[in-house]
Amino acid sequence: MSLVAAAFAPVFRYFDAFGHLDGLAFLDSMPRLSQWRAALRERPAVRAAVSPNYPALLRAFLLAKDSALSRRYLSSLSVPSK
């Protein structure tokens, strides 16, 4: 595991939790990056870095902050997906 991978793993974790938001699906058009992201997500050290319920905990934390991202997330919940 490289330092670059260790730095990107948490960033990719955010994309996993909020990837459904408009504008965040751009990784889908980058197959090599998407493959690296998927491989990195499966590494034991990356999987063990957070609890299995991390996405739910992150969303709850974000929603409690009344930030621009939390408002965007809330609006995505009330708008039917495309």
PDB file of N, CA, C and O in Angstrom:
ATOM      1  N   MET A   1       0.866  -1.169   0.000  1.00  0.00           N
ATOM      2  CA  MET A   1       0.000   0.000   0.000  1.00  0.00           C
ATOM      3  C   MET A   1       0.908   1.226   0.000  1.00  0.00           C
ATOM      4  O   MET A   1       1.807   1.343   0.833  1.00  0.00           O
ATOM      5  N   SER A   2       0.672   2.114  -0.917  1.00  0.00           N
ATOM      6  CA  SER A   2       1.496   3.314  -1.040  1.00  0.00           C
ATOM      7  C   SER A   2       0.875   4.476  -0.259  1.00  0.00           C
ATOM      8  O   SER A   2      -0.277   4.413   0.171  1.00  0.00           O
ATOM      9  N   LEU A   3       1.657   5.522  -0.091  1.00  0.00           N
ATOM     10  CA  LEU A   3       1.136   6.727   0.560  1.00  0.00           C
ATOM     11  C   LEU A   3       0.019   7.352  -0.269  1.00  0.00           C
ATOM     12  O   LEU A   3      -0.939   7.897   0.278  1.00  0.00           O
ATOM     13  N   VAL A   4       0.146   7.271  -1.580  1.00  0.00           N
ATOM     14  CA  VAL A   4      -0.905   7.811  -2.457  1.00  0.00           C
ATOM     15  C   VAL A   4      -2.210   7.054  -2.223  1.00  0.00           C
ATOM     16  O   VAL A   4      -3.270   7.667  -2.093  1.00  0.00           O
ATOM     17  N   ALA A   5      -2.137   5.736  -2.169  1.00  0.00           N
ATOM     18  CA  ALA A   5      -3.335   4.929  -1.924  1.00  0.00           C
ATOM     19  C   ALA A   5      -3.928   5.242  -0.554  1.00  0.00           C
ATOM     20  O   ALA A   5      -5.146   5.344  -0.407  1.00  0.00           O
ATOM     21  N   ALA A   6      -3.066   5.393   0.441  1.00  0.00           N
ATOM     22  CA  ALA A   6      -3.550   5.722   1.789  1.00  0.00           C
ATOM     23  C   ALA A   6      -4.224   7.090   1.819  1.00  0.00           C
ATOM     24  O   ALA A   6      -5.166   7.299   2.583  1.00  0.00           O
ATOM     25  N   ALA A   7      -3.756   8.007   1.007  1.00  0.00           N
ATOM     26  CA  ALA A   7      -4.361   9.344   0.963  1.00  0.00           C
ATOM     27  C   ALA A   7      -5.692   9.340   0.219  1.00  0.00           C
ATOM     28  O   ALA A   7      -6.612  10.069   0.589  1.00  0.00           O
ATOM     29  N   PHE A   8      -5.798   8.524  -0.826  1.00  0.00           N
ATOM     30  CA  PHE A   8      -7.015   8.512  -1.624  1.00  0.00           C
ATOM     31  C   PHE A   8      -8.117   7.632  -1.041  1.00  0.00           C
ATOM     32  O   PHE A   8      -9.290   7.868  -1.329  1.00  0.00           O
ATOM     33  N   ALA A   9      -7.786   6.640  -0.243  1.00  0.00           N
ATOM     34  CA  ALA A   9      -8.806   5.735   0.293  1.00  0.00           C
ATOM     35  C   ALA A   9      -9.924   6.483   1.020  1.00  0.00           C
ATOM     36  O   ALA A   9     -11.093   6.189   0.772  1.00  0.00           O
ATOM     37  N   PRO A  10      -9.620   7.436   1.906  1.00  0.00           N
ATOM     38  CA  PRO A  10     -10.713   8.163   2.565  1.00  0.00           C
ATOM     39  C   PRO A  10     -11.525   9.029   1.598  1.00  0.00           C
ATOM     40  O   PRO A  10     -12.734   9.183   1.766  1.00  0.00           O
ATOM     41  N   VAL A  11     -10.872   9.581   0.608  1.00  0.00           N
ATOM     42  CA  VAL A  11     -11.587  10.390  -0.392  1.00  0.00           C
ATOM     43  C   VAL A  11     -12.565   9.510  -1.157  1.00  0.00           C
ATOM     44  O   VAL A  11     -13.723   9.881  -1.353  1.00  0.00           O
ATOM     45  N   PHE A  12     -12.097   8.347  -1.586  1.00  0.00           N
ATOM     46  CA  PHE A  12     -12.970   7.433  -2.304  1.00  0.00           C
ATOM     47  C   PHE A  12     -14.124   6.970  -1.423  1.00  0.00           C
ATOM     48  O   PHE A  12     -15.224   6.724  -1.918  1.00  0.00           O
ATOM     49  N   ARG A  13     -13.881   6.851  -0.133  1.00  0.00           N
ATOM     50  CA  ARG A  13     -14.934   6.442   0.790  1.00  0.00           C
ATOM     51  C   ARG A  13     -16.075   7.465   0.781  1.00  0.00           C
ATOM     52  O   ARG A  13     -17.245   7.095   0.868  1.00  0.00           O
ATOM     53  N   TYR A  14     -15.727   8.750   0.674  1.00  0.00           N
ATOM     54  CA  TYR A  14     -16.761   9.792   0.559  1.00  0.00           C
ATOM     55  C   TYR A  14     -17.575   9.604  -0.717  1.00  0.00           C
ATOM     56  O   TYR A  14     -18.799   9.735  -0.704  1.00  0.00           O
ATOM     57  N   PHE A  15     -16.894   9.296  -1.818  1.00  0.00           N
ATOM     58  CA  PHE A  15     -17.612   9.071  -3.065  1.00  0.00           C
ATOM     59  C   PHE A  15     -18.537   7.862  -2.949  1.00  0.00           C
ATOM     60  O   PHE A  15     -19.628   7.865  -3.520  1.00  0.00           O
ATOM     61  N   ASP A  16     -18.124   6.842  -2.228  1.00  0.00           N
ATOM     62  CA  ASP A  16     -18.998   5.684  -2.019  1.00  0.00           C
ATOM     63  C   ASP A  16     -20.246   6.075  -1.238  1.00  0.00           C
ATOM     64  O   ASP A  16     -21.342   5.600  -1.533  1.00  0.00           O
ATOM     65  N   ALA A  17     -20.080   6.935  -0.249  1.00  0.00           N
ATOM     66  CA  ALA A  17     -21.214   7.338   0.586  1.00  0.00           C
ATOM     67  C   ALA A  17     -22.141   8.317  -0.122  1.00  0.00           C
ATOM     68  O   ALA A  17     -23.351   8.299   0.100  1.00  0.00           O
ATOM     69  N   PHE A  18     -21.574   9.178  -0.982  1.00  0.00           N
ATOM     70  CA  PHE A  18     -22.376  10.248  -1.599  1.00  0.00           C
ATOM     71  C   PHE A  18     -22.352  10.210  -3.123  1.00  0.00           C
ATOM     72  O   PHE A  18     -22.695  11.202  -3.767  1.00  0.00           O
ATOM     73  N   GLY A  19     -21.957   9.091  -3.708  1.00  0.00           N
ATOM     74  CA  GLY A  19     -21.815   8.992  -5.151  1.00  0.00           C
ATOM     75  C   GLY A  19     -23.080   9.233  -5.944  1.00  0.00           C
ATOM     76  O   GLY A  19     -23.011   9.517  -7.140  1.00  0.00           O
ATOM     77  N   HIS A  20     -24.230   9.128  -5.311  1.00  0.00           N
ATOM     78  CA  HIS A  20     -25.489   9.330  -6.019  1.00  0.00           C
ATOM     79  C   HIS A  20     -25.804  10.804  -6.254  1.00  0.00           C
ATOM     80  O   HIS A  20     -26.705  11.121  -7.031  1.00  0.00           O
ATOM     81  N   LEU A  21     -25.084  11.705  -5.603  1.00  0.00           N
ATOM     82  CA  LEU A  21     -25.351  13.135  -5.783  1.00  0.00           C
ATOM     83  C   LEU A  21     -24.955  13.578  -7.185  1.00  0.00           C
ATOM     84  O   LEU A  21     -23.961  13.105  -7.735  1.00  0.00           O
ATOM     85  N   ASP A  22     -25.730  14.478  -7.755  1.00  0.00           N
ATOM     86  CA  ASP A  22     -25.396  15.010  -9.072  1.00  0.00           C
ATOM     87  C   ASP A  22     -24.002  15.607  -9.045  1.00  0.00           C
ATOM     88  O   ASP A  22     -23.629  16.298  -8.097  1.00  0.00           O
ATOM     89  N   GLY A  23     -23.245  15.340 -10.080  1.00  0.00           N
ATOM     90  CA  GLY A  23     -21.910  15.889 -10.207  1.00  0.00           C
ATOM     91  C   GLY A  23     -20.822  15.025  -9.604  1.00  0.00           C
ATOM     92  O   GLY A  23     -19.641  15.310  -9.802  1.00  0.00           O
ATOM     93  N   LEU A  24     -21.174  13.991  -8.883  1.00  0.00           N
ATOM     94  CA  LEU A  24     -20.152  13.143  -8.271  1.00  0.00           C
ATOM     95  C   LEU A  24     -19.936  11.835  -9.022  1.00  0.00           C
ATOM     96  O   LEU A  24     -19.094  11.028  -8.628  1.00  0.00           O
ATOM     97  N   ALA A  25     -20.673  11.622 -10.082  1.00  0.00           N
ATOM     98  CA  ALA A  25     -20.551  10.375 -10.835  1.00  0.00           C
ATOM     99  C   ALA A  25     -19.474  10.462 -11.920  1.00  0.00           C
ATOM    100  O   ALA A  25     -19.371   9.569 -12.761  1.00  0.00           O
ATOM    101  N   PHE A  26     -18.685  11.513 -11.906  1.00  0.00           N
ATOM    102  CA  PHE A  26     -17.681  11.669 -12.958  1.00  0.00           C
ATOM    103  C   PHE A  26     -16.647  10.546 -12.943  1.00  0.00           C
ATOM    104  O   PHE A  26     -16.019  10.276 -13.967  1.00  0.00           O
ATOM    105  N   LEU A  27     -16.464   9.893 -11.809  1.00  0.00           N
ATOM    106  CA  LEU A  27     -15.516   8.775 -11.762  1.00  0.00           C
ATOM    107  C   LEU A  27     -15.960   7.618 -12.651  1.00  0.00           C
ATOM    108  O   LEU A  27     -15.131   6.819 -13.086  1.00  0.00           O
ATOM    109  N   ASP A  28     -17.245   7.523 -12.922  1.00  0.00           N
ATOM    110  CA  ASP A  28     -17.760   6.445 -13.763  1.00  0.00           C
ATOM    111  C   ASP A  28     -17.192   6.510 -15.176  1.00  0.00           C
ATOM    112  O   ASP A  28     -17.120   5.491 -15.862  1.00  0.00           O
ATOM    113  N   SER A  29     -16.792   7.686 -15.608  1.00  0.00           N
ATOM    114  CA  SER A  29     -16.241   7.844 -16.959  1.00  0.00           C
ATOM    115  C   SER A  29     -14.732   7.615 -16.992  1.00  0.00           C
ATOM    116  O   SER A  29     -14.095   7.824 -18.024  1.00  0.00           O
ATOM    117  N   MET A  30     -14.166   7.192 -15.883  1.00  0.00           N
ATOM    118  CA  MET A  30     -12.727   6.933 -15.786  1.00  0.00           C
ATOM    119  C   MET A  30     -12.523   5.480 -15.341  1.00  0.00           C
ATOM    120  O   MET A  30     -12.355   5.210 -14.152  1.00  0.00           O
ATOM    121  N   PRO A  31     -12.539   4.551 -16.297  1.00  0.00           N
ATOM    122  CA  PRO A  31     -12.523   3.132 -15.918  1.00  0.00           C
ATOM    123  C   PRO A  31     -11.286   2.702 -15.130  1.00  0.00           C
ATOM    124  O   PRO A  31     -11.409   1.908 -14.198  1.00  0.00           O
ATOM    125  N   ARG A  32     -10.127   3.190 -15.468  1.00  0.00           N
ATOM    126  CA  ARG A  32      -8.926   2.765 -14.734  1.00  0.00           C
ATOM    127  C   ARG A  32      -8.958   3.289 -13.297  1.00  0.00           C
ATOM    128  O   ARG A  32      -8.579   2.584 -12.362  1.00  0.00           O
ATOM    129  N   LEU A  33      -9.408   4.514 -13.135  1.00  0.00           N
ATOM    130  CA  LEU A  33      -9.530   5.063 -11.781  1.00  0.00           C
ATOM    131  C   LEU A  33     -10.598   4.310 -10.998  1.00  0.00           C
ATOM    132  O   LEU A  33     -10.425   4.035  -9.811  1.00  0.00           O
ATOM    133  N   SER A  34     -11.692   3.981 -11.655  1.00  0.00           N
ATOM    134  CA  SER A  34     -12.758   3.219 -10.994  1.00  0.00           C
ATOM    135  C   SER A  34     -12.273   1.835 -10.567  1.00  0.00           C
ATOM    136  O   SER A  34     -12.637   1.350  -9.497  1.00  0.00           O
ATOM    137  N   GLN A  35     -11.451   1.203 -11.404  1.00  0.00           N
ATOM    138  CA  GLN A  35     -10.896  -0.106 -11.052  1.00  0.00           C
ATOM    139  C   GLN A  35      -9.965   0.009  -9.848  1.00  0.00           C
ATOM    140  O   GLN A  35     -10.016  -0.817  -8.936  1.00  0.00           O
ATOM    141  N   TRP A  36      -9.120   1.029  -9.848  1.00  0.00           N
ATOM    142  CA  TRP A  36      -8.203   1.234  -8.721  1.00  0.00           C
ATOM    143  C   TRP A  36      -8.995   1.502  -7.449  1.00  0.00           C
ATOM    144  O   TRP A  36      -8.682   0.980  -6.379  1.00  0.00           O
ATOM    145  N   ARG A  37     -10.023   2.324  -7.590  1.00  0.00           N
ATOM    146  CA  ARG A  37     -10.880   2.652  -6.439  1.00  0.00           C
ATOM    147  C   ARG A  37     -11.507   1.382  -5.870  1.00  0.00           C
ATOM    148  O   ARG A  37     -11.514   1.187  -4.654  1.00  0.00           O
ATOM    149  N   ALA A  38     -12.030   0.522  -6.733  1.00  0.00           N
ATOM    150  CA  ALA A  38     -12.665  -0.720  -6.275  1.00  0.00           C
ATOM    151  C   ALA A  38     -11.635  -1.644  -5.622  1.00  0.00           C
ATOM    152  O   ALA A  38     -11.910  -2.247  -4.584  1.00  0.00           O
ATOM    153  N   ALA A  39     -10.465  -1.753  -6.221  1.00  0.00           N
ATOM    154  CA  ALA A  39      -9.415  -2.610  -5.645  1.00  0.00           C
ATOM    155  C   ALA A  39      -8.955  -2.072  -4.302  1.00  0.00           C
ATOM    156  O   ALA A  39      -8.720  -2.838  -3.367  1.00  0.00           O
ATOM    157  N   LEU A  40      -8.829  -0.783  -4.205  1.00  0.00           N
ATOM    158  CA  LEU A  40      -8.397  -0.158  -2.952  1.00  0.00           C
ATOM    159  C   LEU A  40      -9.436  -0.382  -1.858  1.00  0.00           C
ATOM    160  O   LEU A  40      -9.087  -0.655  -0.709  1.00  0.00           O
ATOM    161  N   ARG A  41     -10.704  -0.265  -2.216  1.00  0.00           N
ATOM    162  CA  ARG A  41     -11.796  -0.454  -1.256  1.00  0.00           C
ATOM    163  C   ARG A  41     -11.785  -1.866  -0.660  1.00  0.00           C
ATOM    164  O   ARG A  41     -12.217  -2.058   0.476  1.00  0.00           O
ATOM    165  N   GLU A  42     -11.299  -2.848  -1.411  1.00  0.00           N
ATOM    166  CA  GLU A  42     -11.288  -4.237  -0.955  1.00  0.00           C
ATOM    167  C   GLU A  42     -10.057  -4.610  -0.133  1.00  0.00           C
ATOM    168  O   GLU A  42     -10.011  -5.701   0.435  1.00  0.00           O
ATOM    169  N   ARG A  43      -9.069  -3.739  -0.057  1.00  0.00           N
ATOM    170  CA  ARG A  43      -7.867  -4.043   0.729  1.00  0.00           C
ATOM    171  C   ARG A  43      -8.245  -4.185   2.205  1.00  0.00           C
ATOM    172  O   ARG A  43      -9.019  -3.378   2.719  1.00  0.00           O
ATOM    173  N   PRO A  44      -7.718  -5.184   2.885  1.00  0.00           N
ATOM    174  CA  PRO A  44      -8.055  -5.391   4.297  1.00  0.00           C
ATOM    175  C   PRO A  44      -7.799  -4.158   5.169  1.00  0.00           C
ATOM    176  O   PRO A  44      -8.606  -3.848   6.045  1.00  0.00           O
ATOM    177  N   ALA A  45      -6.712  -3.469   4.946  1.00  0.00           N
ATOM    178  CA  ALA A  45      -6.405  -2.293   5.771  1.00  0.00           C
ATOM    179  C   ALA A  45      -7.428  -1.182   5.558  1.00  0.00           C
ATOM    180  O   ALA A  45      -7.789  -0.480   6.502  1.00  0.00           O
ATOM    181  N   VAL A  46      -7.892  -1.022   4.333  1.00  0.00           N
ATOM    182  CA  VAL A  46      -8.886   0.019   4.030  1.00  0.00           C
ATOM    183  C   VAL A  46     -10.235  -0.381   4.618  1.00  0.00           C
ATOM    184  O   VAL A  46     -10.940   0.451   5.189  1.00  0.00           O
ATOM    185  N   ARG A  47     -10.587  -1.636   4.480  1.00  0.00           N
ATOM    186  CA  ARG A  47     -11.868  -2.115   5.024  1.00  0.00           C
ATOM    187  C   ARG A  47     -11.896  -2.009   6.554  1.00  0.00           C
ATOM    188  O   ARG A  47     -12.927  -1.684   7.142  1.00  0.00           O
ATOM    189  N   ALA A  48     -10.765  -2.285   7.183  1.00  0.00           N
ATOM    190  CA  ALA A  48     -10.709  -2.277   8.644  1.00  0.00           C
ATOM    191  C   ALA A  48     -10.589  -0.868   9.228  1.00  0.00           C
ATOM    192  O   ALA A  48     -10.698  -0.692  10.441  1.00  0.00           O
ATOM    193  N   ALA A  49     -10.369   0.121   8.387  1.00  0.00           N
ATOM    194  CA  ALA A  49     -10.156   1.488   8.880  1.00  0.00           C
ATOM    195  C   ALA A  49     -11.425   2.123   9.439  1.00  0.00           C
ATOM    196  O   ALA A  49     -11.352   3.044  10.252  1.00  0.00           O
ATOM    197  N   VAL A  50     -12.573   1.640   9.013  1.00  0.00           N
ATOM    198  CA  VAL A  50     -13.840   2.198   9.488  1.00  0.00           C
ATOM    199  C   VAL A  50     -14.806   1.058   9.796  1.00  0.00           C
ATOM    200  O   VAL A  50     -14.609  -0.074   9.352  1.00  0.00           O
ATOM    201  N   SER A  51     -15.841   1.366  10.554  1.00  0.00           N
ATOM    202  CA  SER A  51     -16.848   0.355  10.872  1.00  0.00           C
ATOM    203  C   SER A  51     -17.733   0.113   9.642  1.00  0.00           C
ATOM    204  O   SER A  51     -17.820   0.964   8.757  1.00  0.00           O
ATOM    205  N   PRO A  52     -18.381  -1.044   9.594  1.00  0.00           N
ATOM    206  CA  PRO A  52     -19.249  -1.343   8.444  1.00  0.00           C
ATOM    207  C   PRO A  52     -20.380  -0.326   8.247  1.00  0.00           C
ATOM    208  O   PRO A  52     -20.871  -0.150   7.132  1.00  0.00           O
ATOM    209  N   ASN A  53     -20.786   0.333   9.317  1.00  0.00           N
ATOM    210  CA  ASN A  53     -21.877   1.310   9.193  1.00  0.00           C
ATOM    211  C   ASN A  53     -21.350   2.733   8.962  1.00  0.00           C
ATOM    212  O   ASN A  53     -22.064   3.705   9.208  1.00  0.00           O
ATOM    213  N   TYR A  54     -20.129   2.854   8.500  1.00  0.00           N
ATOM    214  CA  TYR A  54     -19.526   4.162   8.261  1.00  0.00           C
ATOM    215  C   TYR A  54     -20.374   5.067   7.365  1.00  0.00           C
ATOM    216  O   TYR A  54     -20.557   6.234   7.711  1.00  0.00           O
ATOM    217  N   PRO A  55     -20.902   4.593   6.234  1.00  0.00           N
ATOM    218  CA  PRO A  55     -21.706   5.506   5.401  1.00  0.00           C
ATOM    219  C   PRO A  55     -22.887   6.125   6.160  1.00  0.00           C
ATOM    220  O   PRO A  55     -23.167   7.315   6.017  1.00  0.00           O
ATOM    221  N   ALA A  56     -23.564   5.322   6.953  1.00  0.00           N
ATOM    222  CA  ALA A  56     -24.701   5.850   7.723  1.00  0.00           C
ATOM    223  C   ALA A  56     -24.228   6.842   8.782  1.00  0.00           C
ATOM    224  O   ALA A  56     -24.869   7.870   8.999  1.00  0.00           O
ATOM    225  N   LEU A  57     -23.121   6.541   9.435  1.00  0.00           N
ATOM    226  CA  LEU A  57     -22.576   7.467  10.434  1.00  0.00           C
ATOM    227  C   LEU A  57     -22.131   8.780   9.792  1.00  0.00           C
ATOM    228  O   LEU A  57     -22.351   9.855  10.350  1.00  0.00           O
ATOM    229  N   LEU A  58     -21.513   8.692   8.631  1.00  0.00           N
ATOM    230  CA  LEU A  58     -21.073   9.894   7.925  1.00  0.00           C
ATOM    231  C   LEU A  58     -22.262  10.744   7.512  1.00  0.00           C
ATOM    232  O   LEU A  58     -22.237  11.964   7.680  1.00  0.00           O
ATOM    233  N   ARG A  59     -23.297  10.124   6.978  1.00  0.00           N
ATOM    234  CA  ARG A  59     -24.491  10.882   6.576  1.00  0.00           C
ATOM    235  C   ARG A  59     -25.144  11.538   7.795  1.00  0.00           C
ATOM    236  O   ARG A  59     -25.554  12.696   7.716  1.00  0.00           O
ATOM    237  N   ALA A  60     -25.246  10.835   8.904  1.00  0.00           N
ATOM    238  CA  ALA A  60     -25.835  11.414  10.123  1.00  0.00           C
ATOM    239  C   ALA A  60     -25.004  12.588  10.624  1.00  0.00           C
ATOM    240  O   ALA A  60     -25.553  13.616  11.021  1.00  0.00           O
ATOM    241  N   PHE A  61     -23.695  12.440  10.608  1.00  0.00           N
ATOM    242  CA  PHE A  61     -22.808  13.532  11.017  1.00  0.00           C
ATOM    243  C   PHE A  61     -23.011  14.740  10.114  1.00  0.00           C
ATOM    244  O   PHE A  61     -23.141  15.869  10.589  1.00  0.00           O
ATOM    245  N   LEU A  62     -23.038  14.494   8.821  1.00  0.00           N
ATOM    246  CA  LEU A  62     -23.191  15.588   7.862  1.00  0.00           C
ATOM    247  C   LEU A  62     -24.528  16.296   8.033  1.00  0.00           C
ATOM    248  O   LEU A  62     -24.584  17.526   8.026  1.00  0.00           O
ATOM    249  N   LEU A  63     -25.594  15.538   8.184  1.00  0.00           N
ATOM    250  CA  LEU A  63     -26.921  16.139   8.311  1.00  0.00           C
ATOM    251  C   LEU A  63     -27.050  16.985   9.571  1.00  0.00           C
ATOM    252  O   LEU A  63     -27.861  17.911   9.609  1.00  0.00           O
ATOM    253  N   ALA A  64     -26.279  16.687  10.583  1.00  0.00           N
ATOM    254  CA  ALA A  64     -26.324  17.463  11.825  1.00  0.00           C
ATOM    255  C   ALA A  64     -25.606  18.806  11.693  1.00  0.00           C
ATOM    256  O   ALA A  64     -25.721  19.651  12.581  1.00  0.00           O
ATOM    257  N   LYS A  65     -24.871  19.015  10.606  1.00  0.00           N
ATOM    258  CA  LYS A  65     -24.032  20.208  10.464  1.00  0.00           C
ATOM    259  C   LYS A  65     -24.701  21.371   9.735  1.00  0.00           C
ATOM    260  O   LYS A  65     -24.198  22.492   9.814  1.00  0.00           O
ATOM    261  N   ASP A  66     -25.788  21.159   9.045  1.00  0.00           N
ATOM    262  CA  ASP A  66     -26.443  22.207   8.260  1.00  0.00           C
ATOM    263  C   ASP A  66     -25.433  22.927   7.356  1.00  0.00           C
ATOM    264  O   ASP A  66     -25.314  24.152   7.373  1.00  0.00           O
ATOM    265  N   SER A  67     -24.726  22.137   6.585  1.00  0.00           N
ATOM    266  CA  SER A  67     -23.737  22.673   5.652  1.00  0.00           C
ATOM    267  C   SER A  67     -24.305  22.665   4.235  1.00  0.00           C
ATOM    268  O   SER A  67     -25.405  22.163   4.001  1.00  0.00           O
ATOM    269  N   ALA A  68     -23.558  23.217   3.306  1.00  0.00           N
ATOM    270  CA  ALA A  68     -23.977  23.201   1.905  1.00  0.00           C
ATOM    271  C   ALA A  68     -24.123  21.758   1.421  1.00  0.00           C
ATOM    272  O   ALA A  68     -25.079  21.436   0.716  1.00  0.00           O
ATOM    273  N   LEU A  69     -23.190  20.898   1.789  1.00  0.00           N
ATOM    274  CA  LEU A  69     -23.273  19.499   1.375  1.00  0.00           C
ATOM    275  C   LEU A  69     -24.451  18.798   2.029  1.00  0.00           C
ATOM    276  O   LEU A  69     -25.108  17.979   1.386  1.00  0.00           O
ATOM    277  N   SER A  70     -24.734  19.097   3.285  1.00  0.00           N
ATOM    278  CA  SER A  70     -25.875  18.449   3.934  1.00  0.00           C
ATOM    279  C   SER A  70     -27.186  18.889   3.286  1.00  0.00           C
ATOM    280  O   SER A  70     -28.098  18.077   3.130  1.00  0.00           O
ATOM    281  N   ARG A  71     -27.291  20.150   2.912  1.00  0.00           N
ATOM    282  CA  ARG A  71     -28.510  20.619   2.228  1.00  0.00           C
ATOM    283  C   ARG A  71     -28.635  19.971   0.853  1.00  0.00           C
ATOM    284  O   ARG A  71     -29.732  19.611   0.426  1.00  0.00           O
ATOM    285  N   ARG A  72     -27.504  19.826   0.164  1.00  0.00           N
ATOM    286  CA  ARG A  72     -27.527  19.158  -1.147  1.00  0.00           C
ATOM    287  C   ARG A  72     -27.929  17.699  -0.984  1.00  0.00           C
ATOM    288  O   ARG A  72     -28.708  17.173  -1.779  1.00  0.00           O
ATOM    289  N   TYR A  73     -27.407  17.055   0.031  1.00  0.00           N
ATOM    290  CA  TYR A  73     -27.762  15.664   0.284  1.00  0.00           C
ATOM    291  C   TYR A  73     -29.256  15.541   0.593  1.00  0.00           C
ATOM    292  O   TYR A  73     -29.932  14.664   0.054  1.00  0.00           O
ATOM    293  N   LEU A  74     -29.760  16.401   1.441  1.00  0.00           N
ATOM    294  CA  LEU A  74     -31.189  16.369   1.770  1.00  0.00           C
ATOM    295  C   LEU A  74     -32.062  16.592   0.536  1.00  0.00           C
ATOM    296  O   LEU A  74     -33.078  15.922   0.356  1.00  0.00           O
ATOM    297  N   SER A  75     -31.657  17.534  -0.305  1.00  0.00           N
ATOM    298  CA  SER A  75     -32.455  17.779  -1.510  1.00  0.00           C
ATOM    299  C   SER A  75     -32.412  16.581  -2.455  1.00  0.00           C
ATOM    300  O   SER A  75     -33.377  16.329  -3.177  1.00  0.00           O
ATOM    301  N   SER A  76     -31.300  15.840  -2.459  1.00  0.00           N
ATOM    302  CA  SER A  76     -31.220  14.657  -3.324  1.00  0.00           C
ATOM    303  C   SER A  76     -32.155  13.553  -2.845  1.00  0.00           C
ATOM    304  O   SER A  76     -32.596  12.719  -3.637  1.00  0.00           O
ATOM    305  N   LEU A  77     -32.453  13.548  -1.559  1.00  0.00           N
ATOM    306  CA  LEU A  77     -33.357  12.534  -1.011  1.00  0.00           C
ATOM    307  C   LEU A  77     -34.806  12.820  -1.406  1.00  0.00           C
ATOM    308  O   LEU A  77     -35.612  11.898  -1.536  1.00  0.00           O
ATOM    309  N   SER A  78     -35.130  14.093  -1.596  1.00  0.00           N
ATOM    310  CA  SER A  78     -36.515  14.456  -1.892  1.00  0.00           C
ATOM    311  C   SER A  78     -36.794  14.533  -3.387  1.00  0.00           C
ATOM    312  O   SER A  78     -37.950  14.670  -3.787  1.00  0.00           O
ATOM    313  N   VAL A  79     -35.754  14.447  -4.226  1.00  0.00           N
ATOM    314  CA  VAL A  79     -35.928  14.500  -5.675  1.00  0.00           C
ATOM    315  C   VAL A  79     -35.797  13.105  -6.235  1.00  0.00           C
ATOM    316  O   VAL A  79     -34.815  12.418  -5.955  1.00  0.00           O
ATOM    317  N   PRO A  80     -36.778  12.665  -7.030  1.00  0.00           N
ATOM    318  CA  PRO A  80     -36.663  11.327  -7.626  1.00  0.00           C
ATOM    319  C   PRO A  80     -35.397  11.218  -8.459  1.00  0.00           C
ATOM    320  O   PRO A  80     -35.025  12.166  -9.151  1.00  0.00           O
ATOM    321  N   SER A  81     -34.731  10.070  -8.398  1.00  0.00           N
ATOM    322  CA  SER A  81     -33.499   9.887  -9.171  1.00  0.00           C
ATOM    323  C   SER A  81     -33.820   9.817 -10.656  1.00  0.00           C
ATOM    324  O   SER A  81     -34.918   9.438 -11.063  1.00  0.00           O
ATOM    325  N   LYS A  82     -32.825  10.196 -11.450  1.00  0.00           N
ATOM    326  CA  LYS A  82     -33.013  10.244 -12.914  1.00  0.00           C
ATOM    327  C   LYS A  82     -32.856   8.878 -13.524  1.00  0.00           C
ATOM    328  O   LYS A  82     -32.979   8.726 -14.739  1.00  0.00           O
TER     329      LYS A  82
END
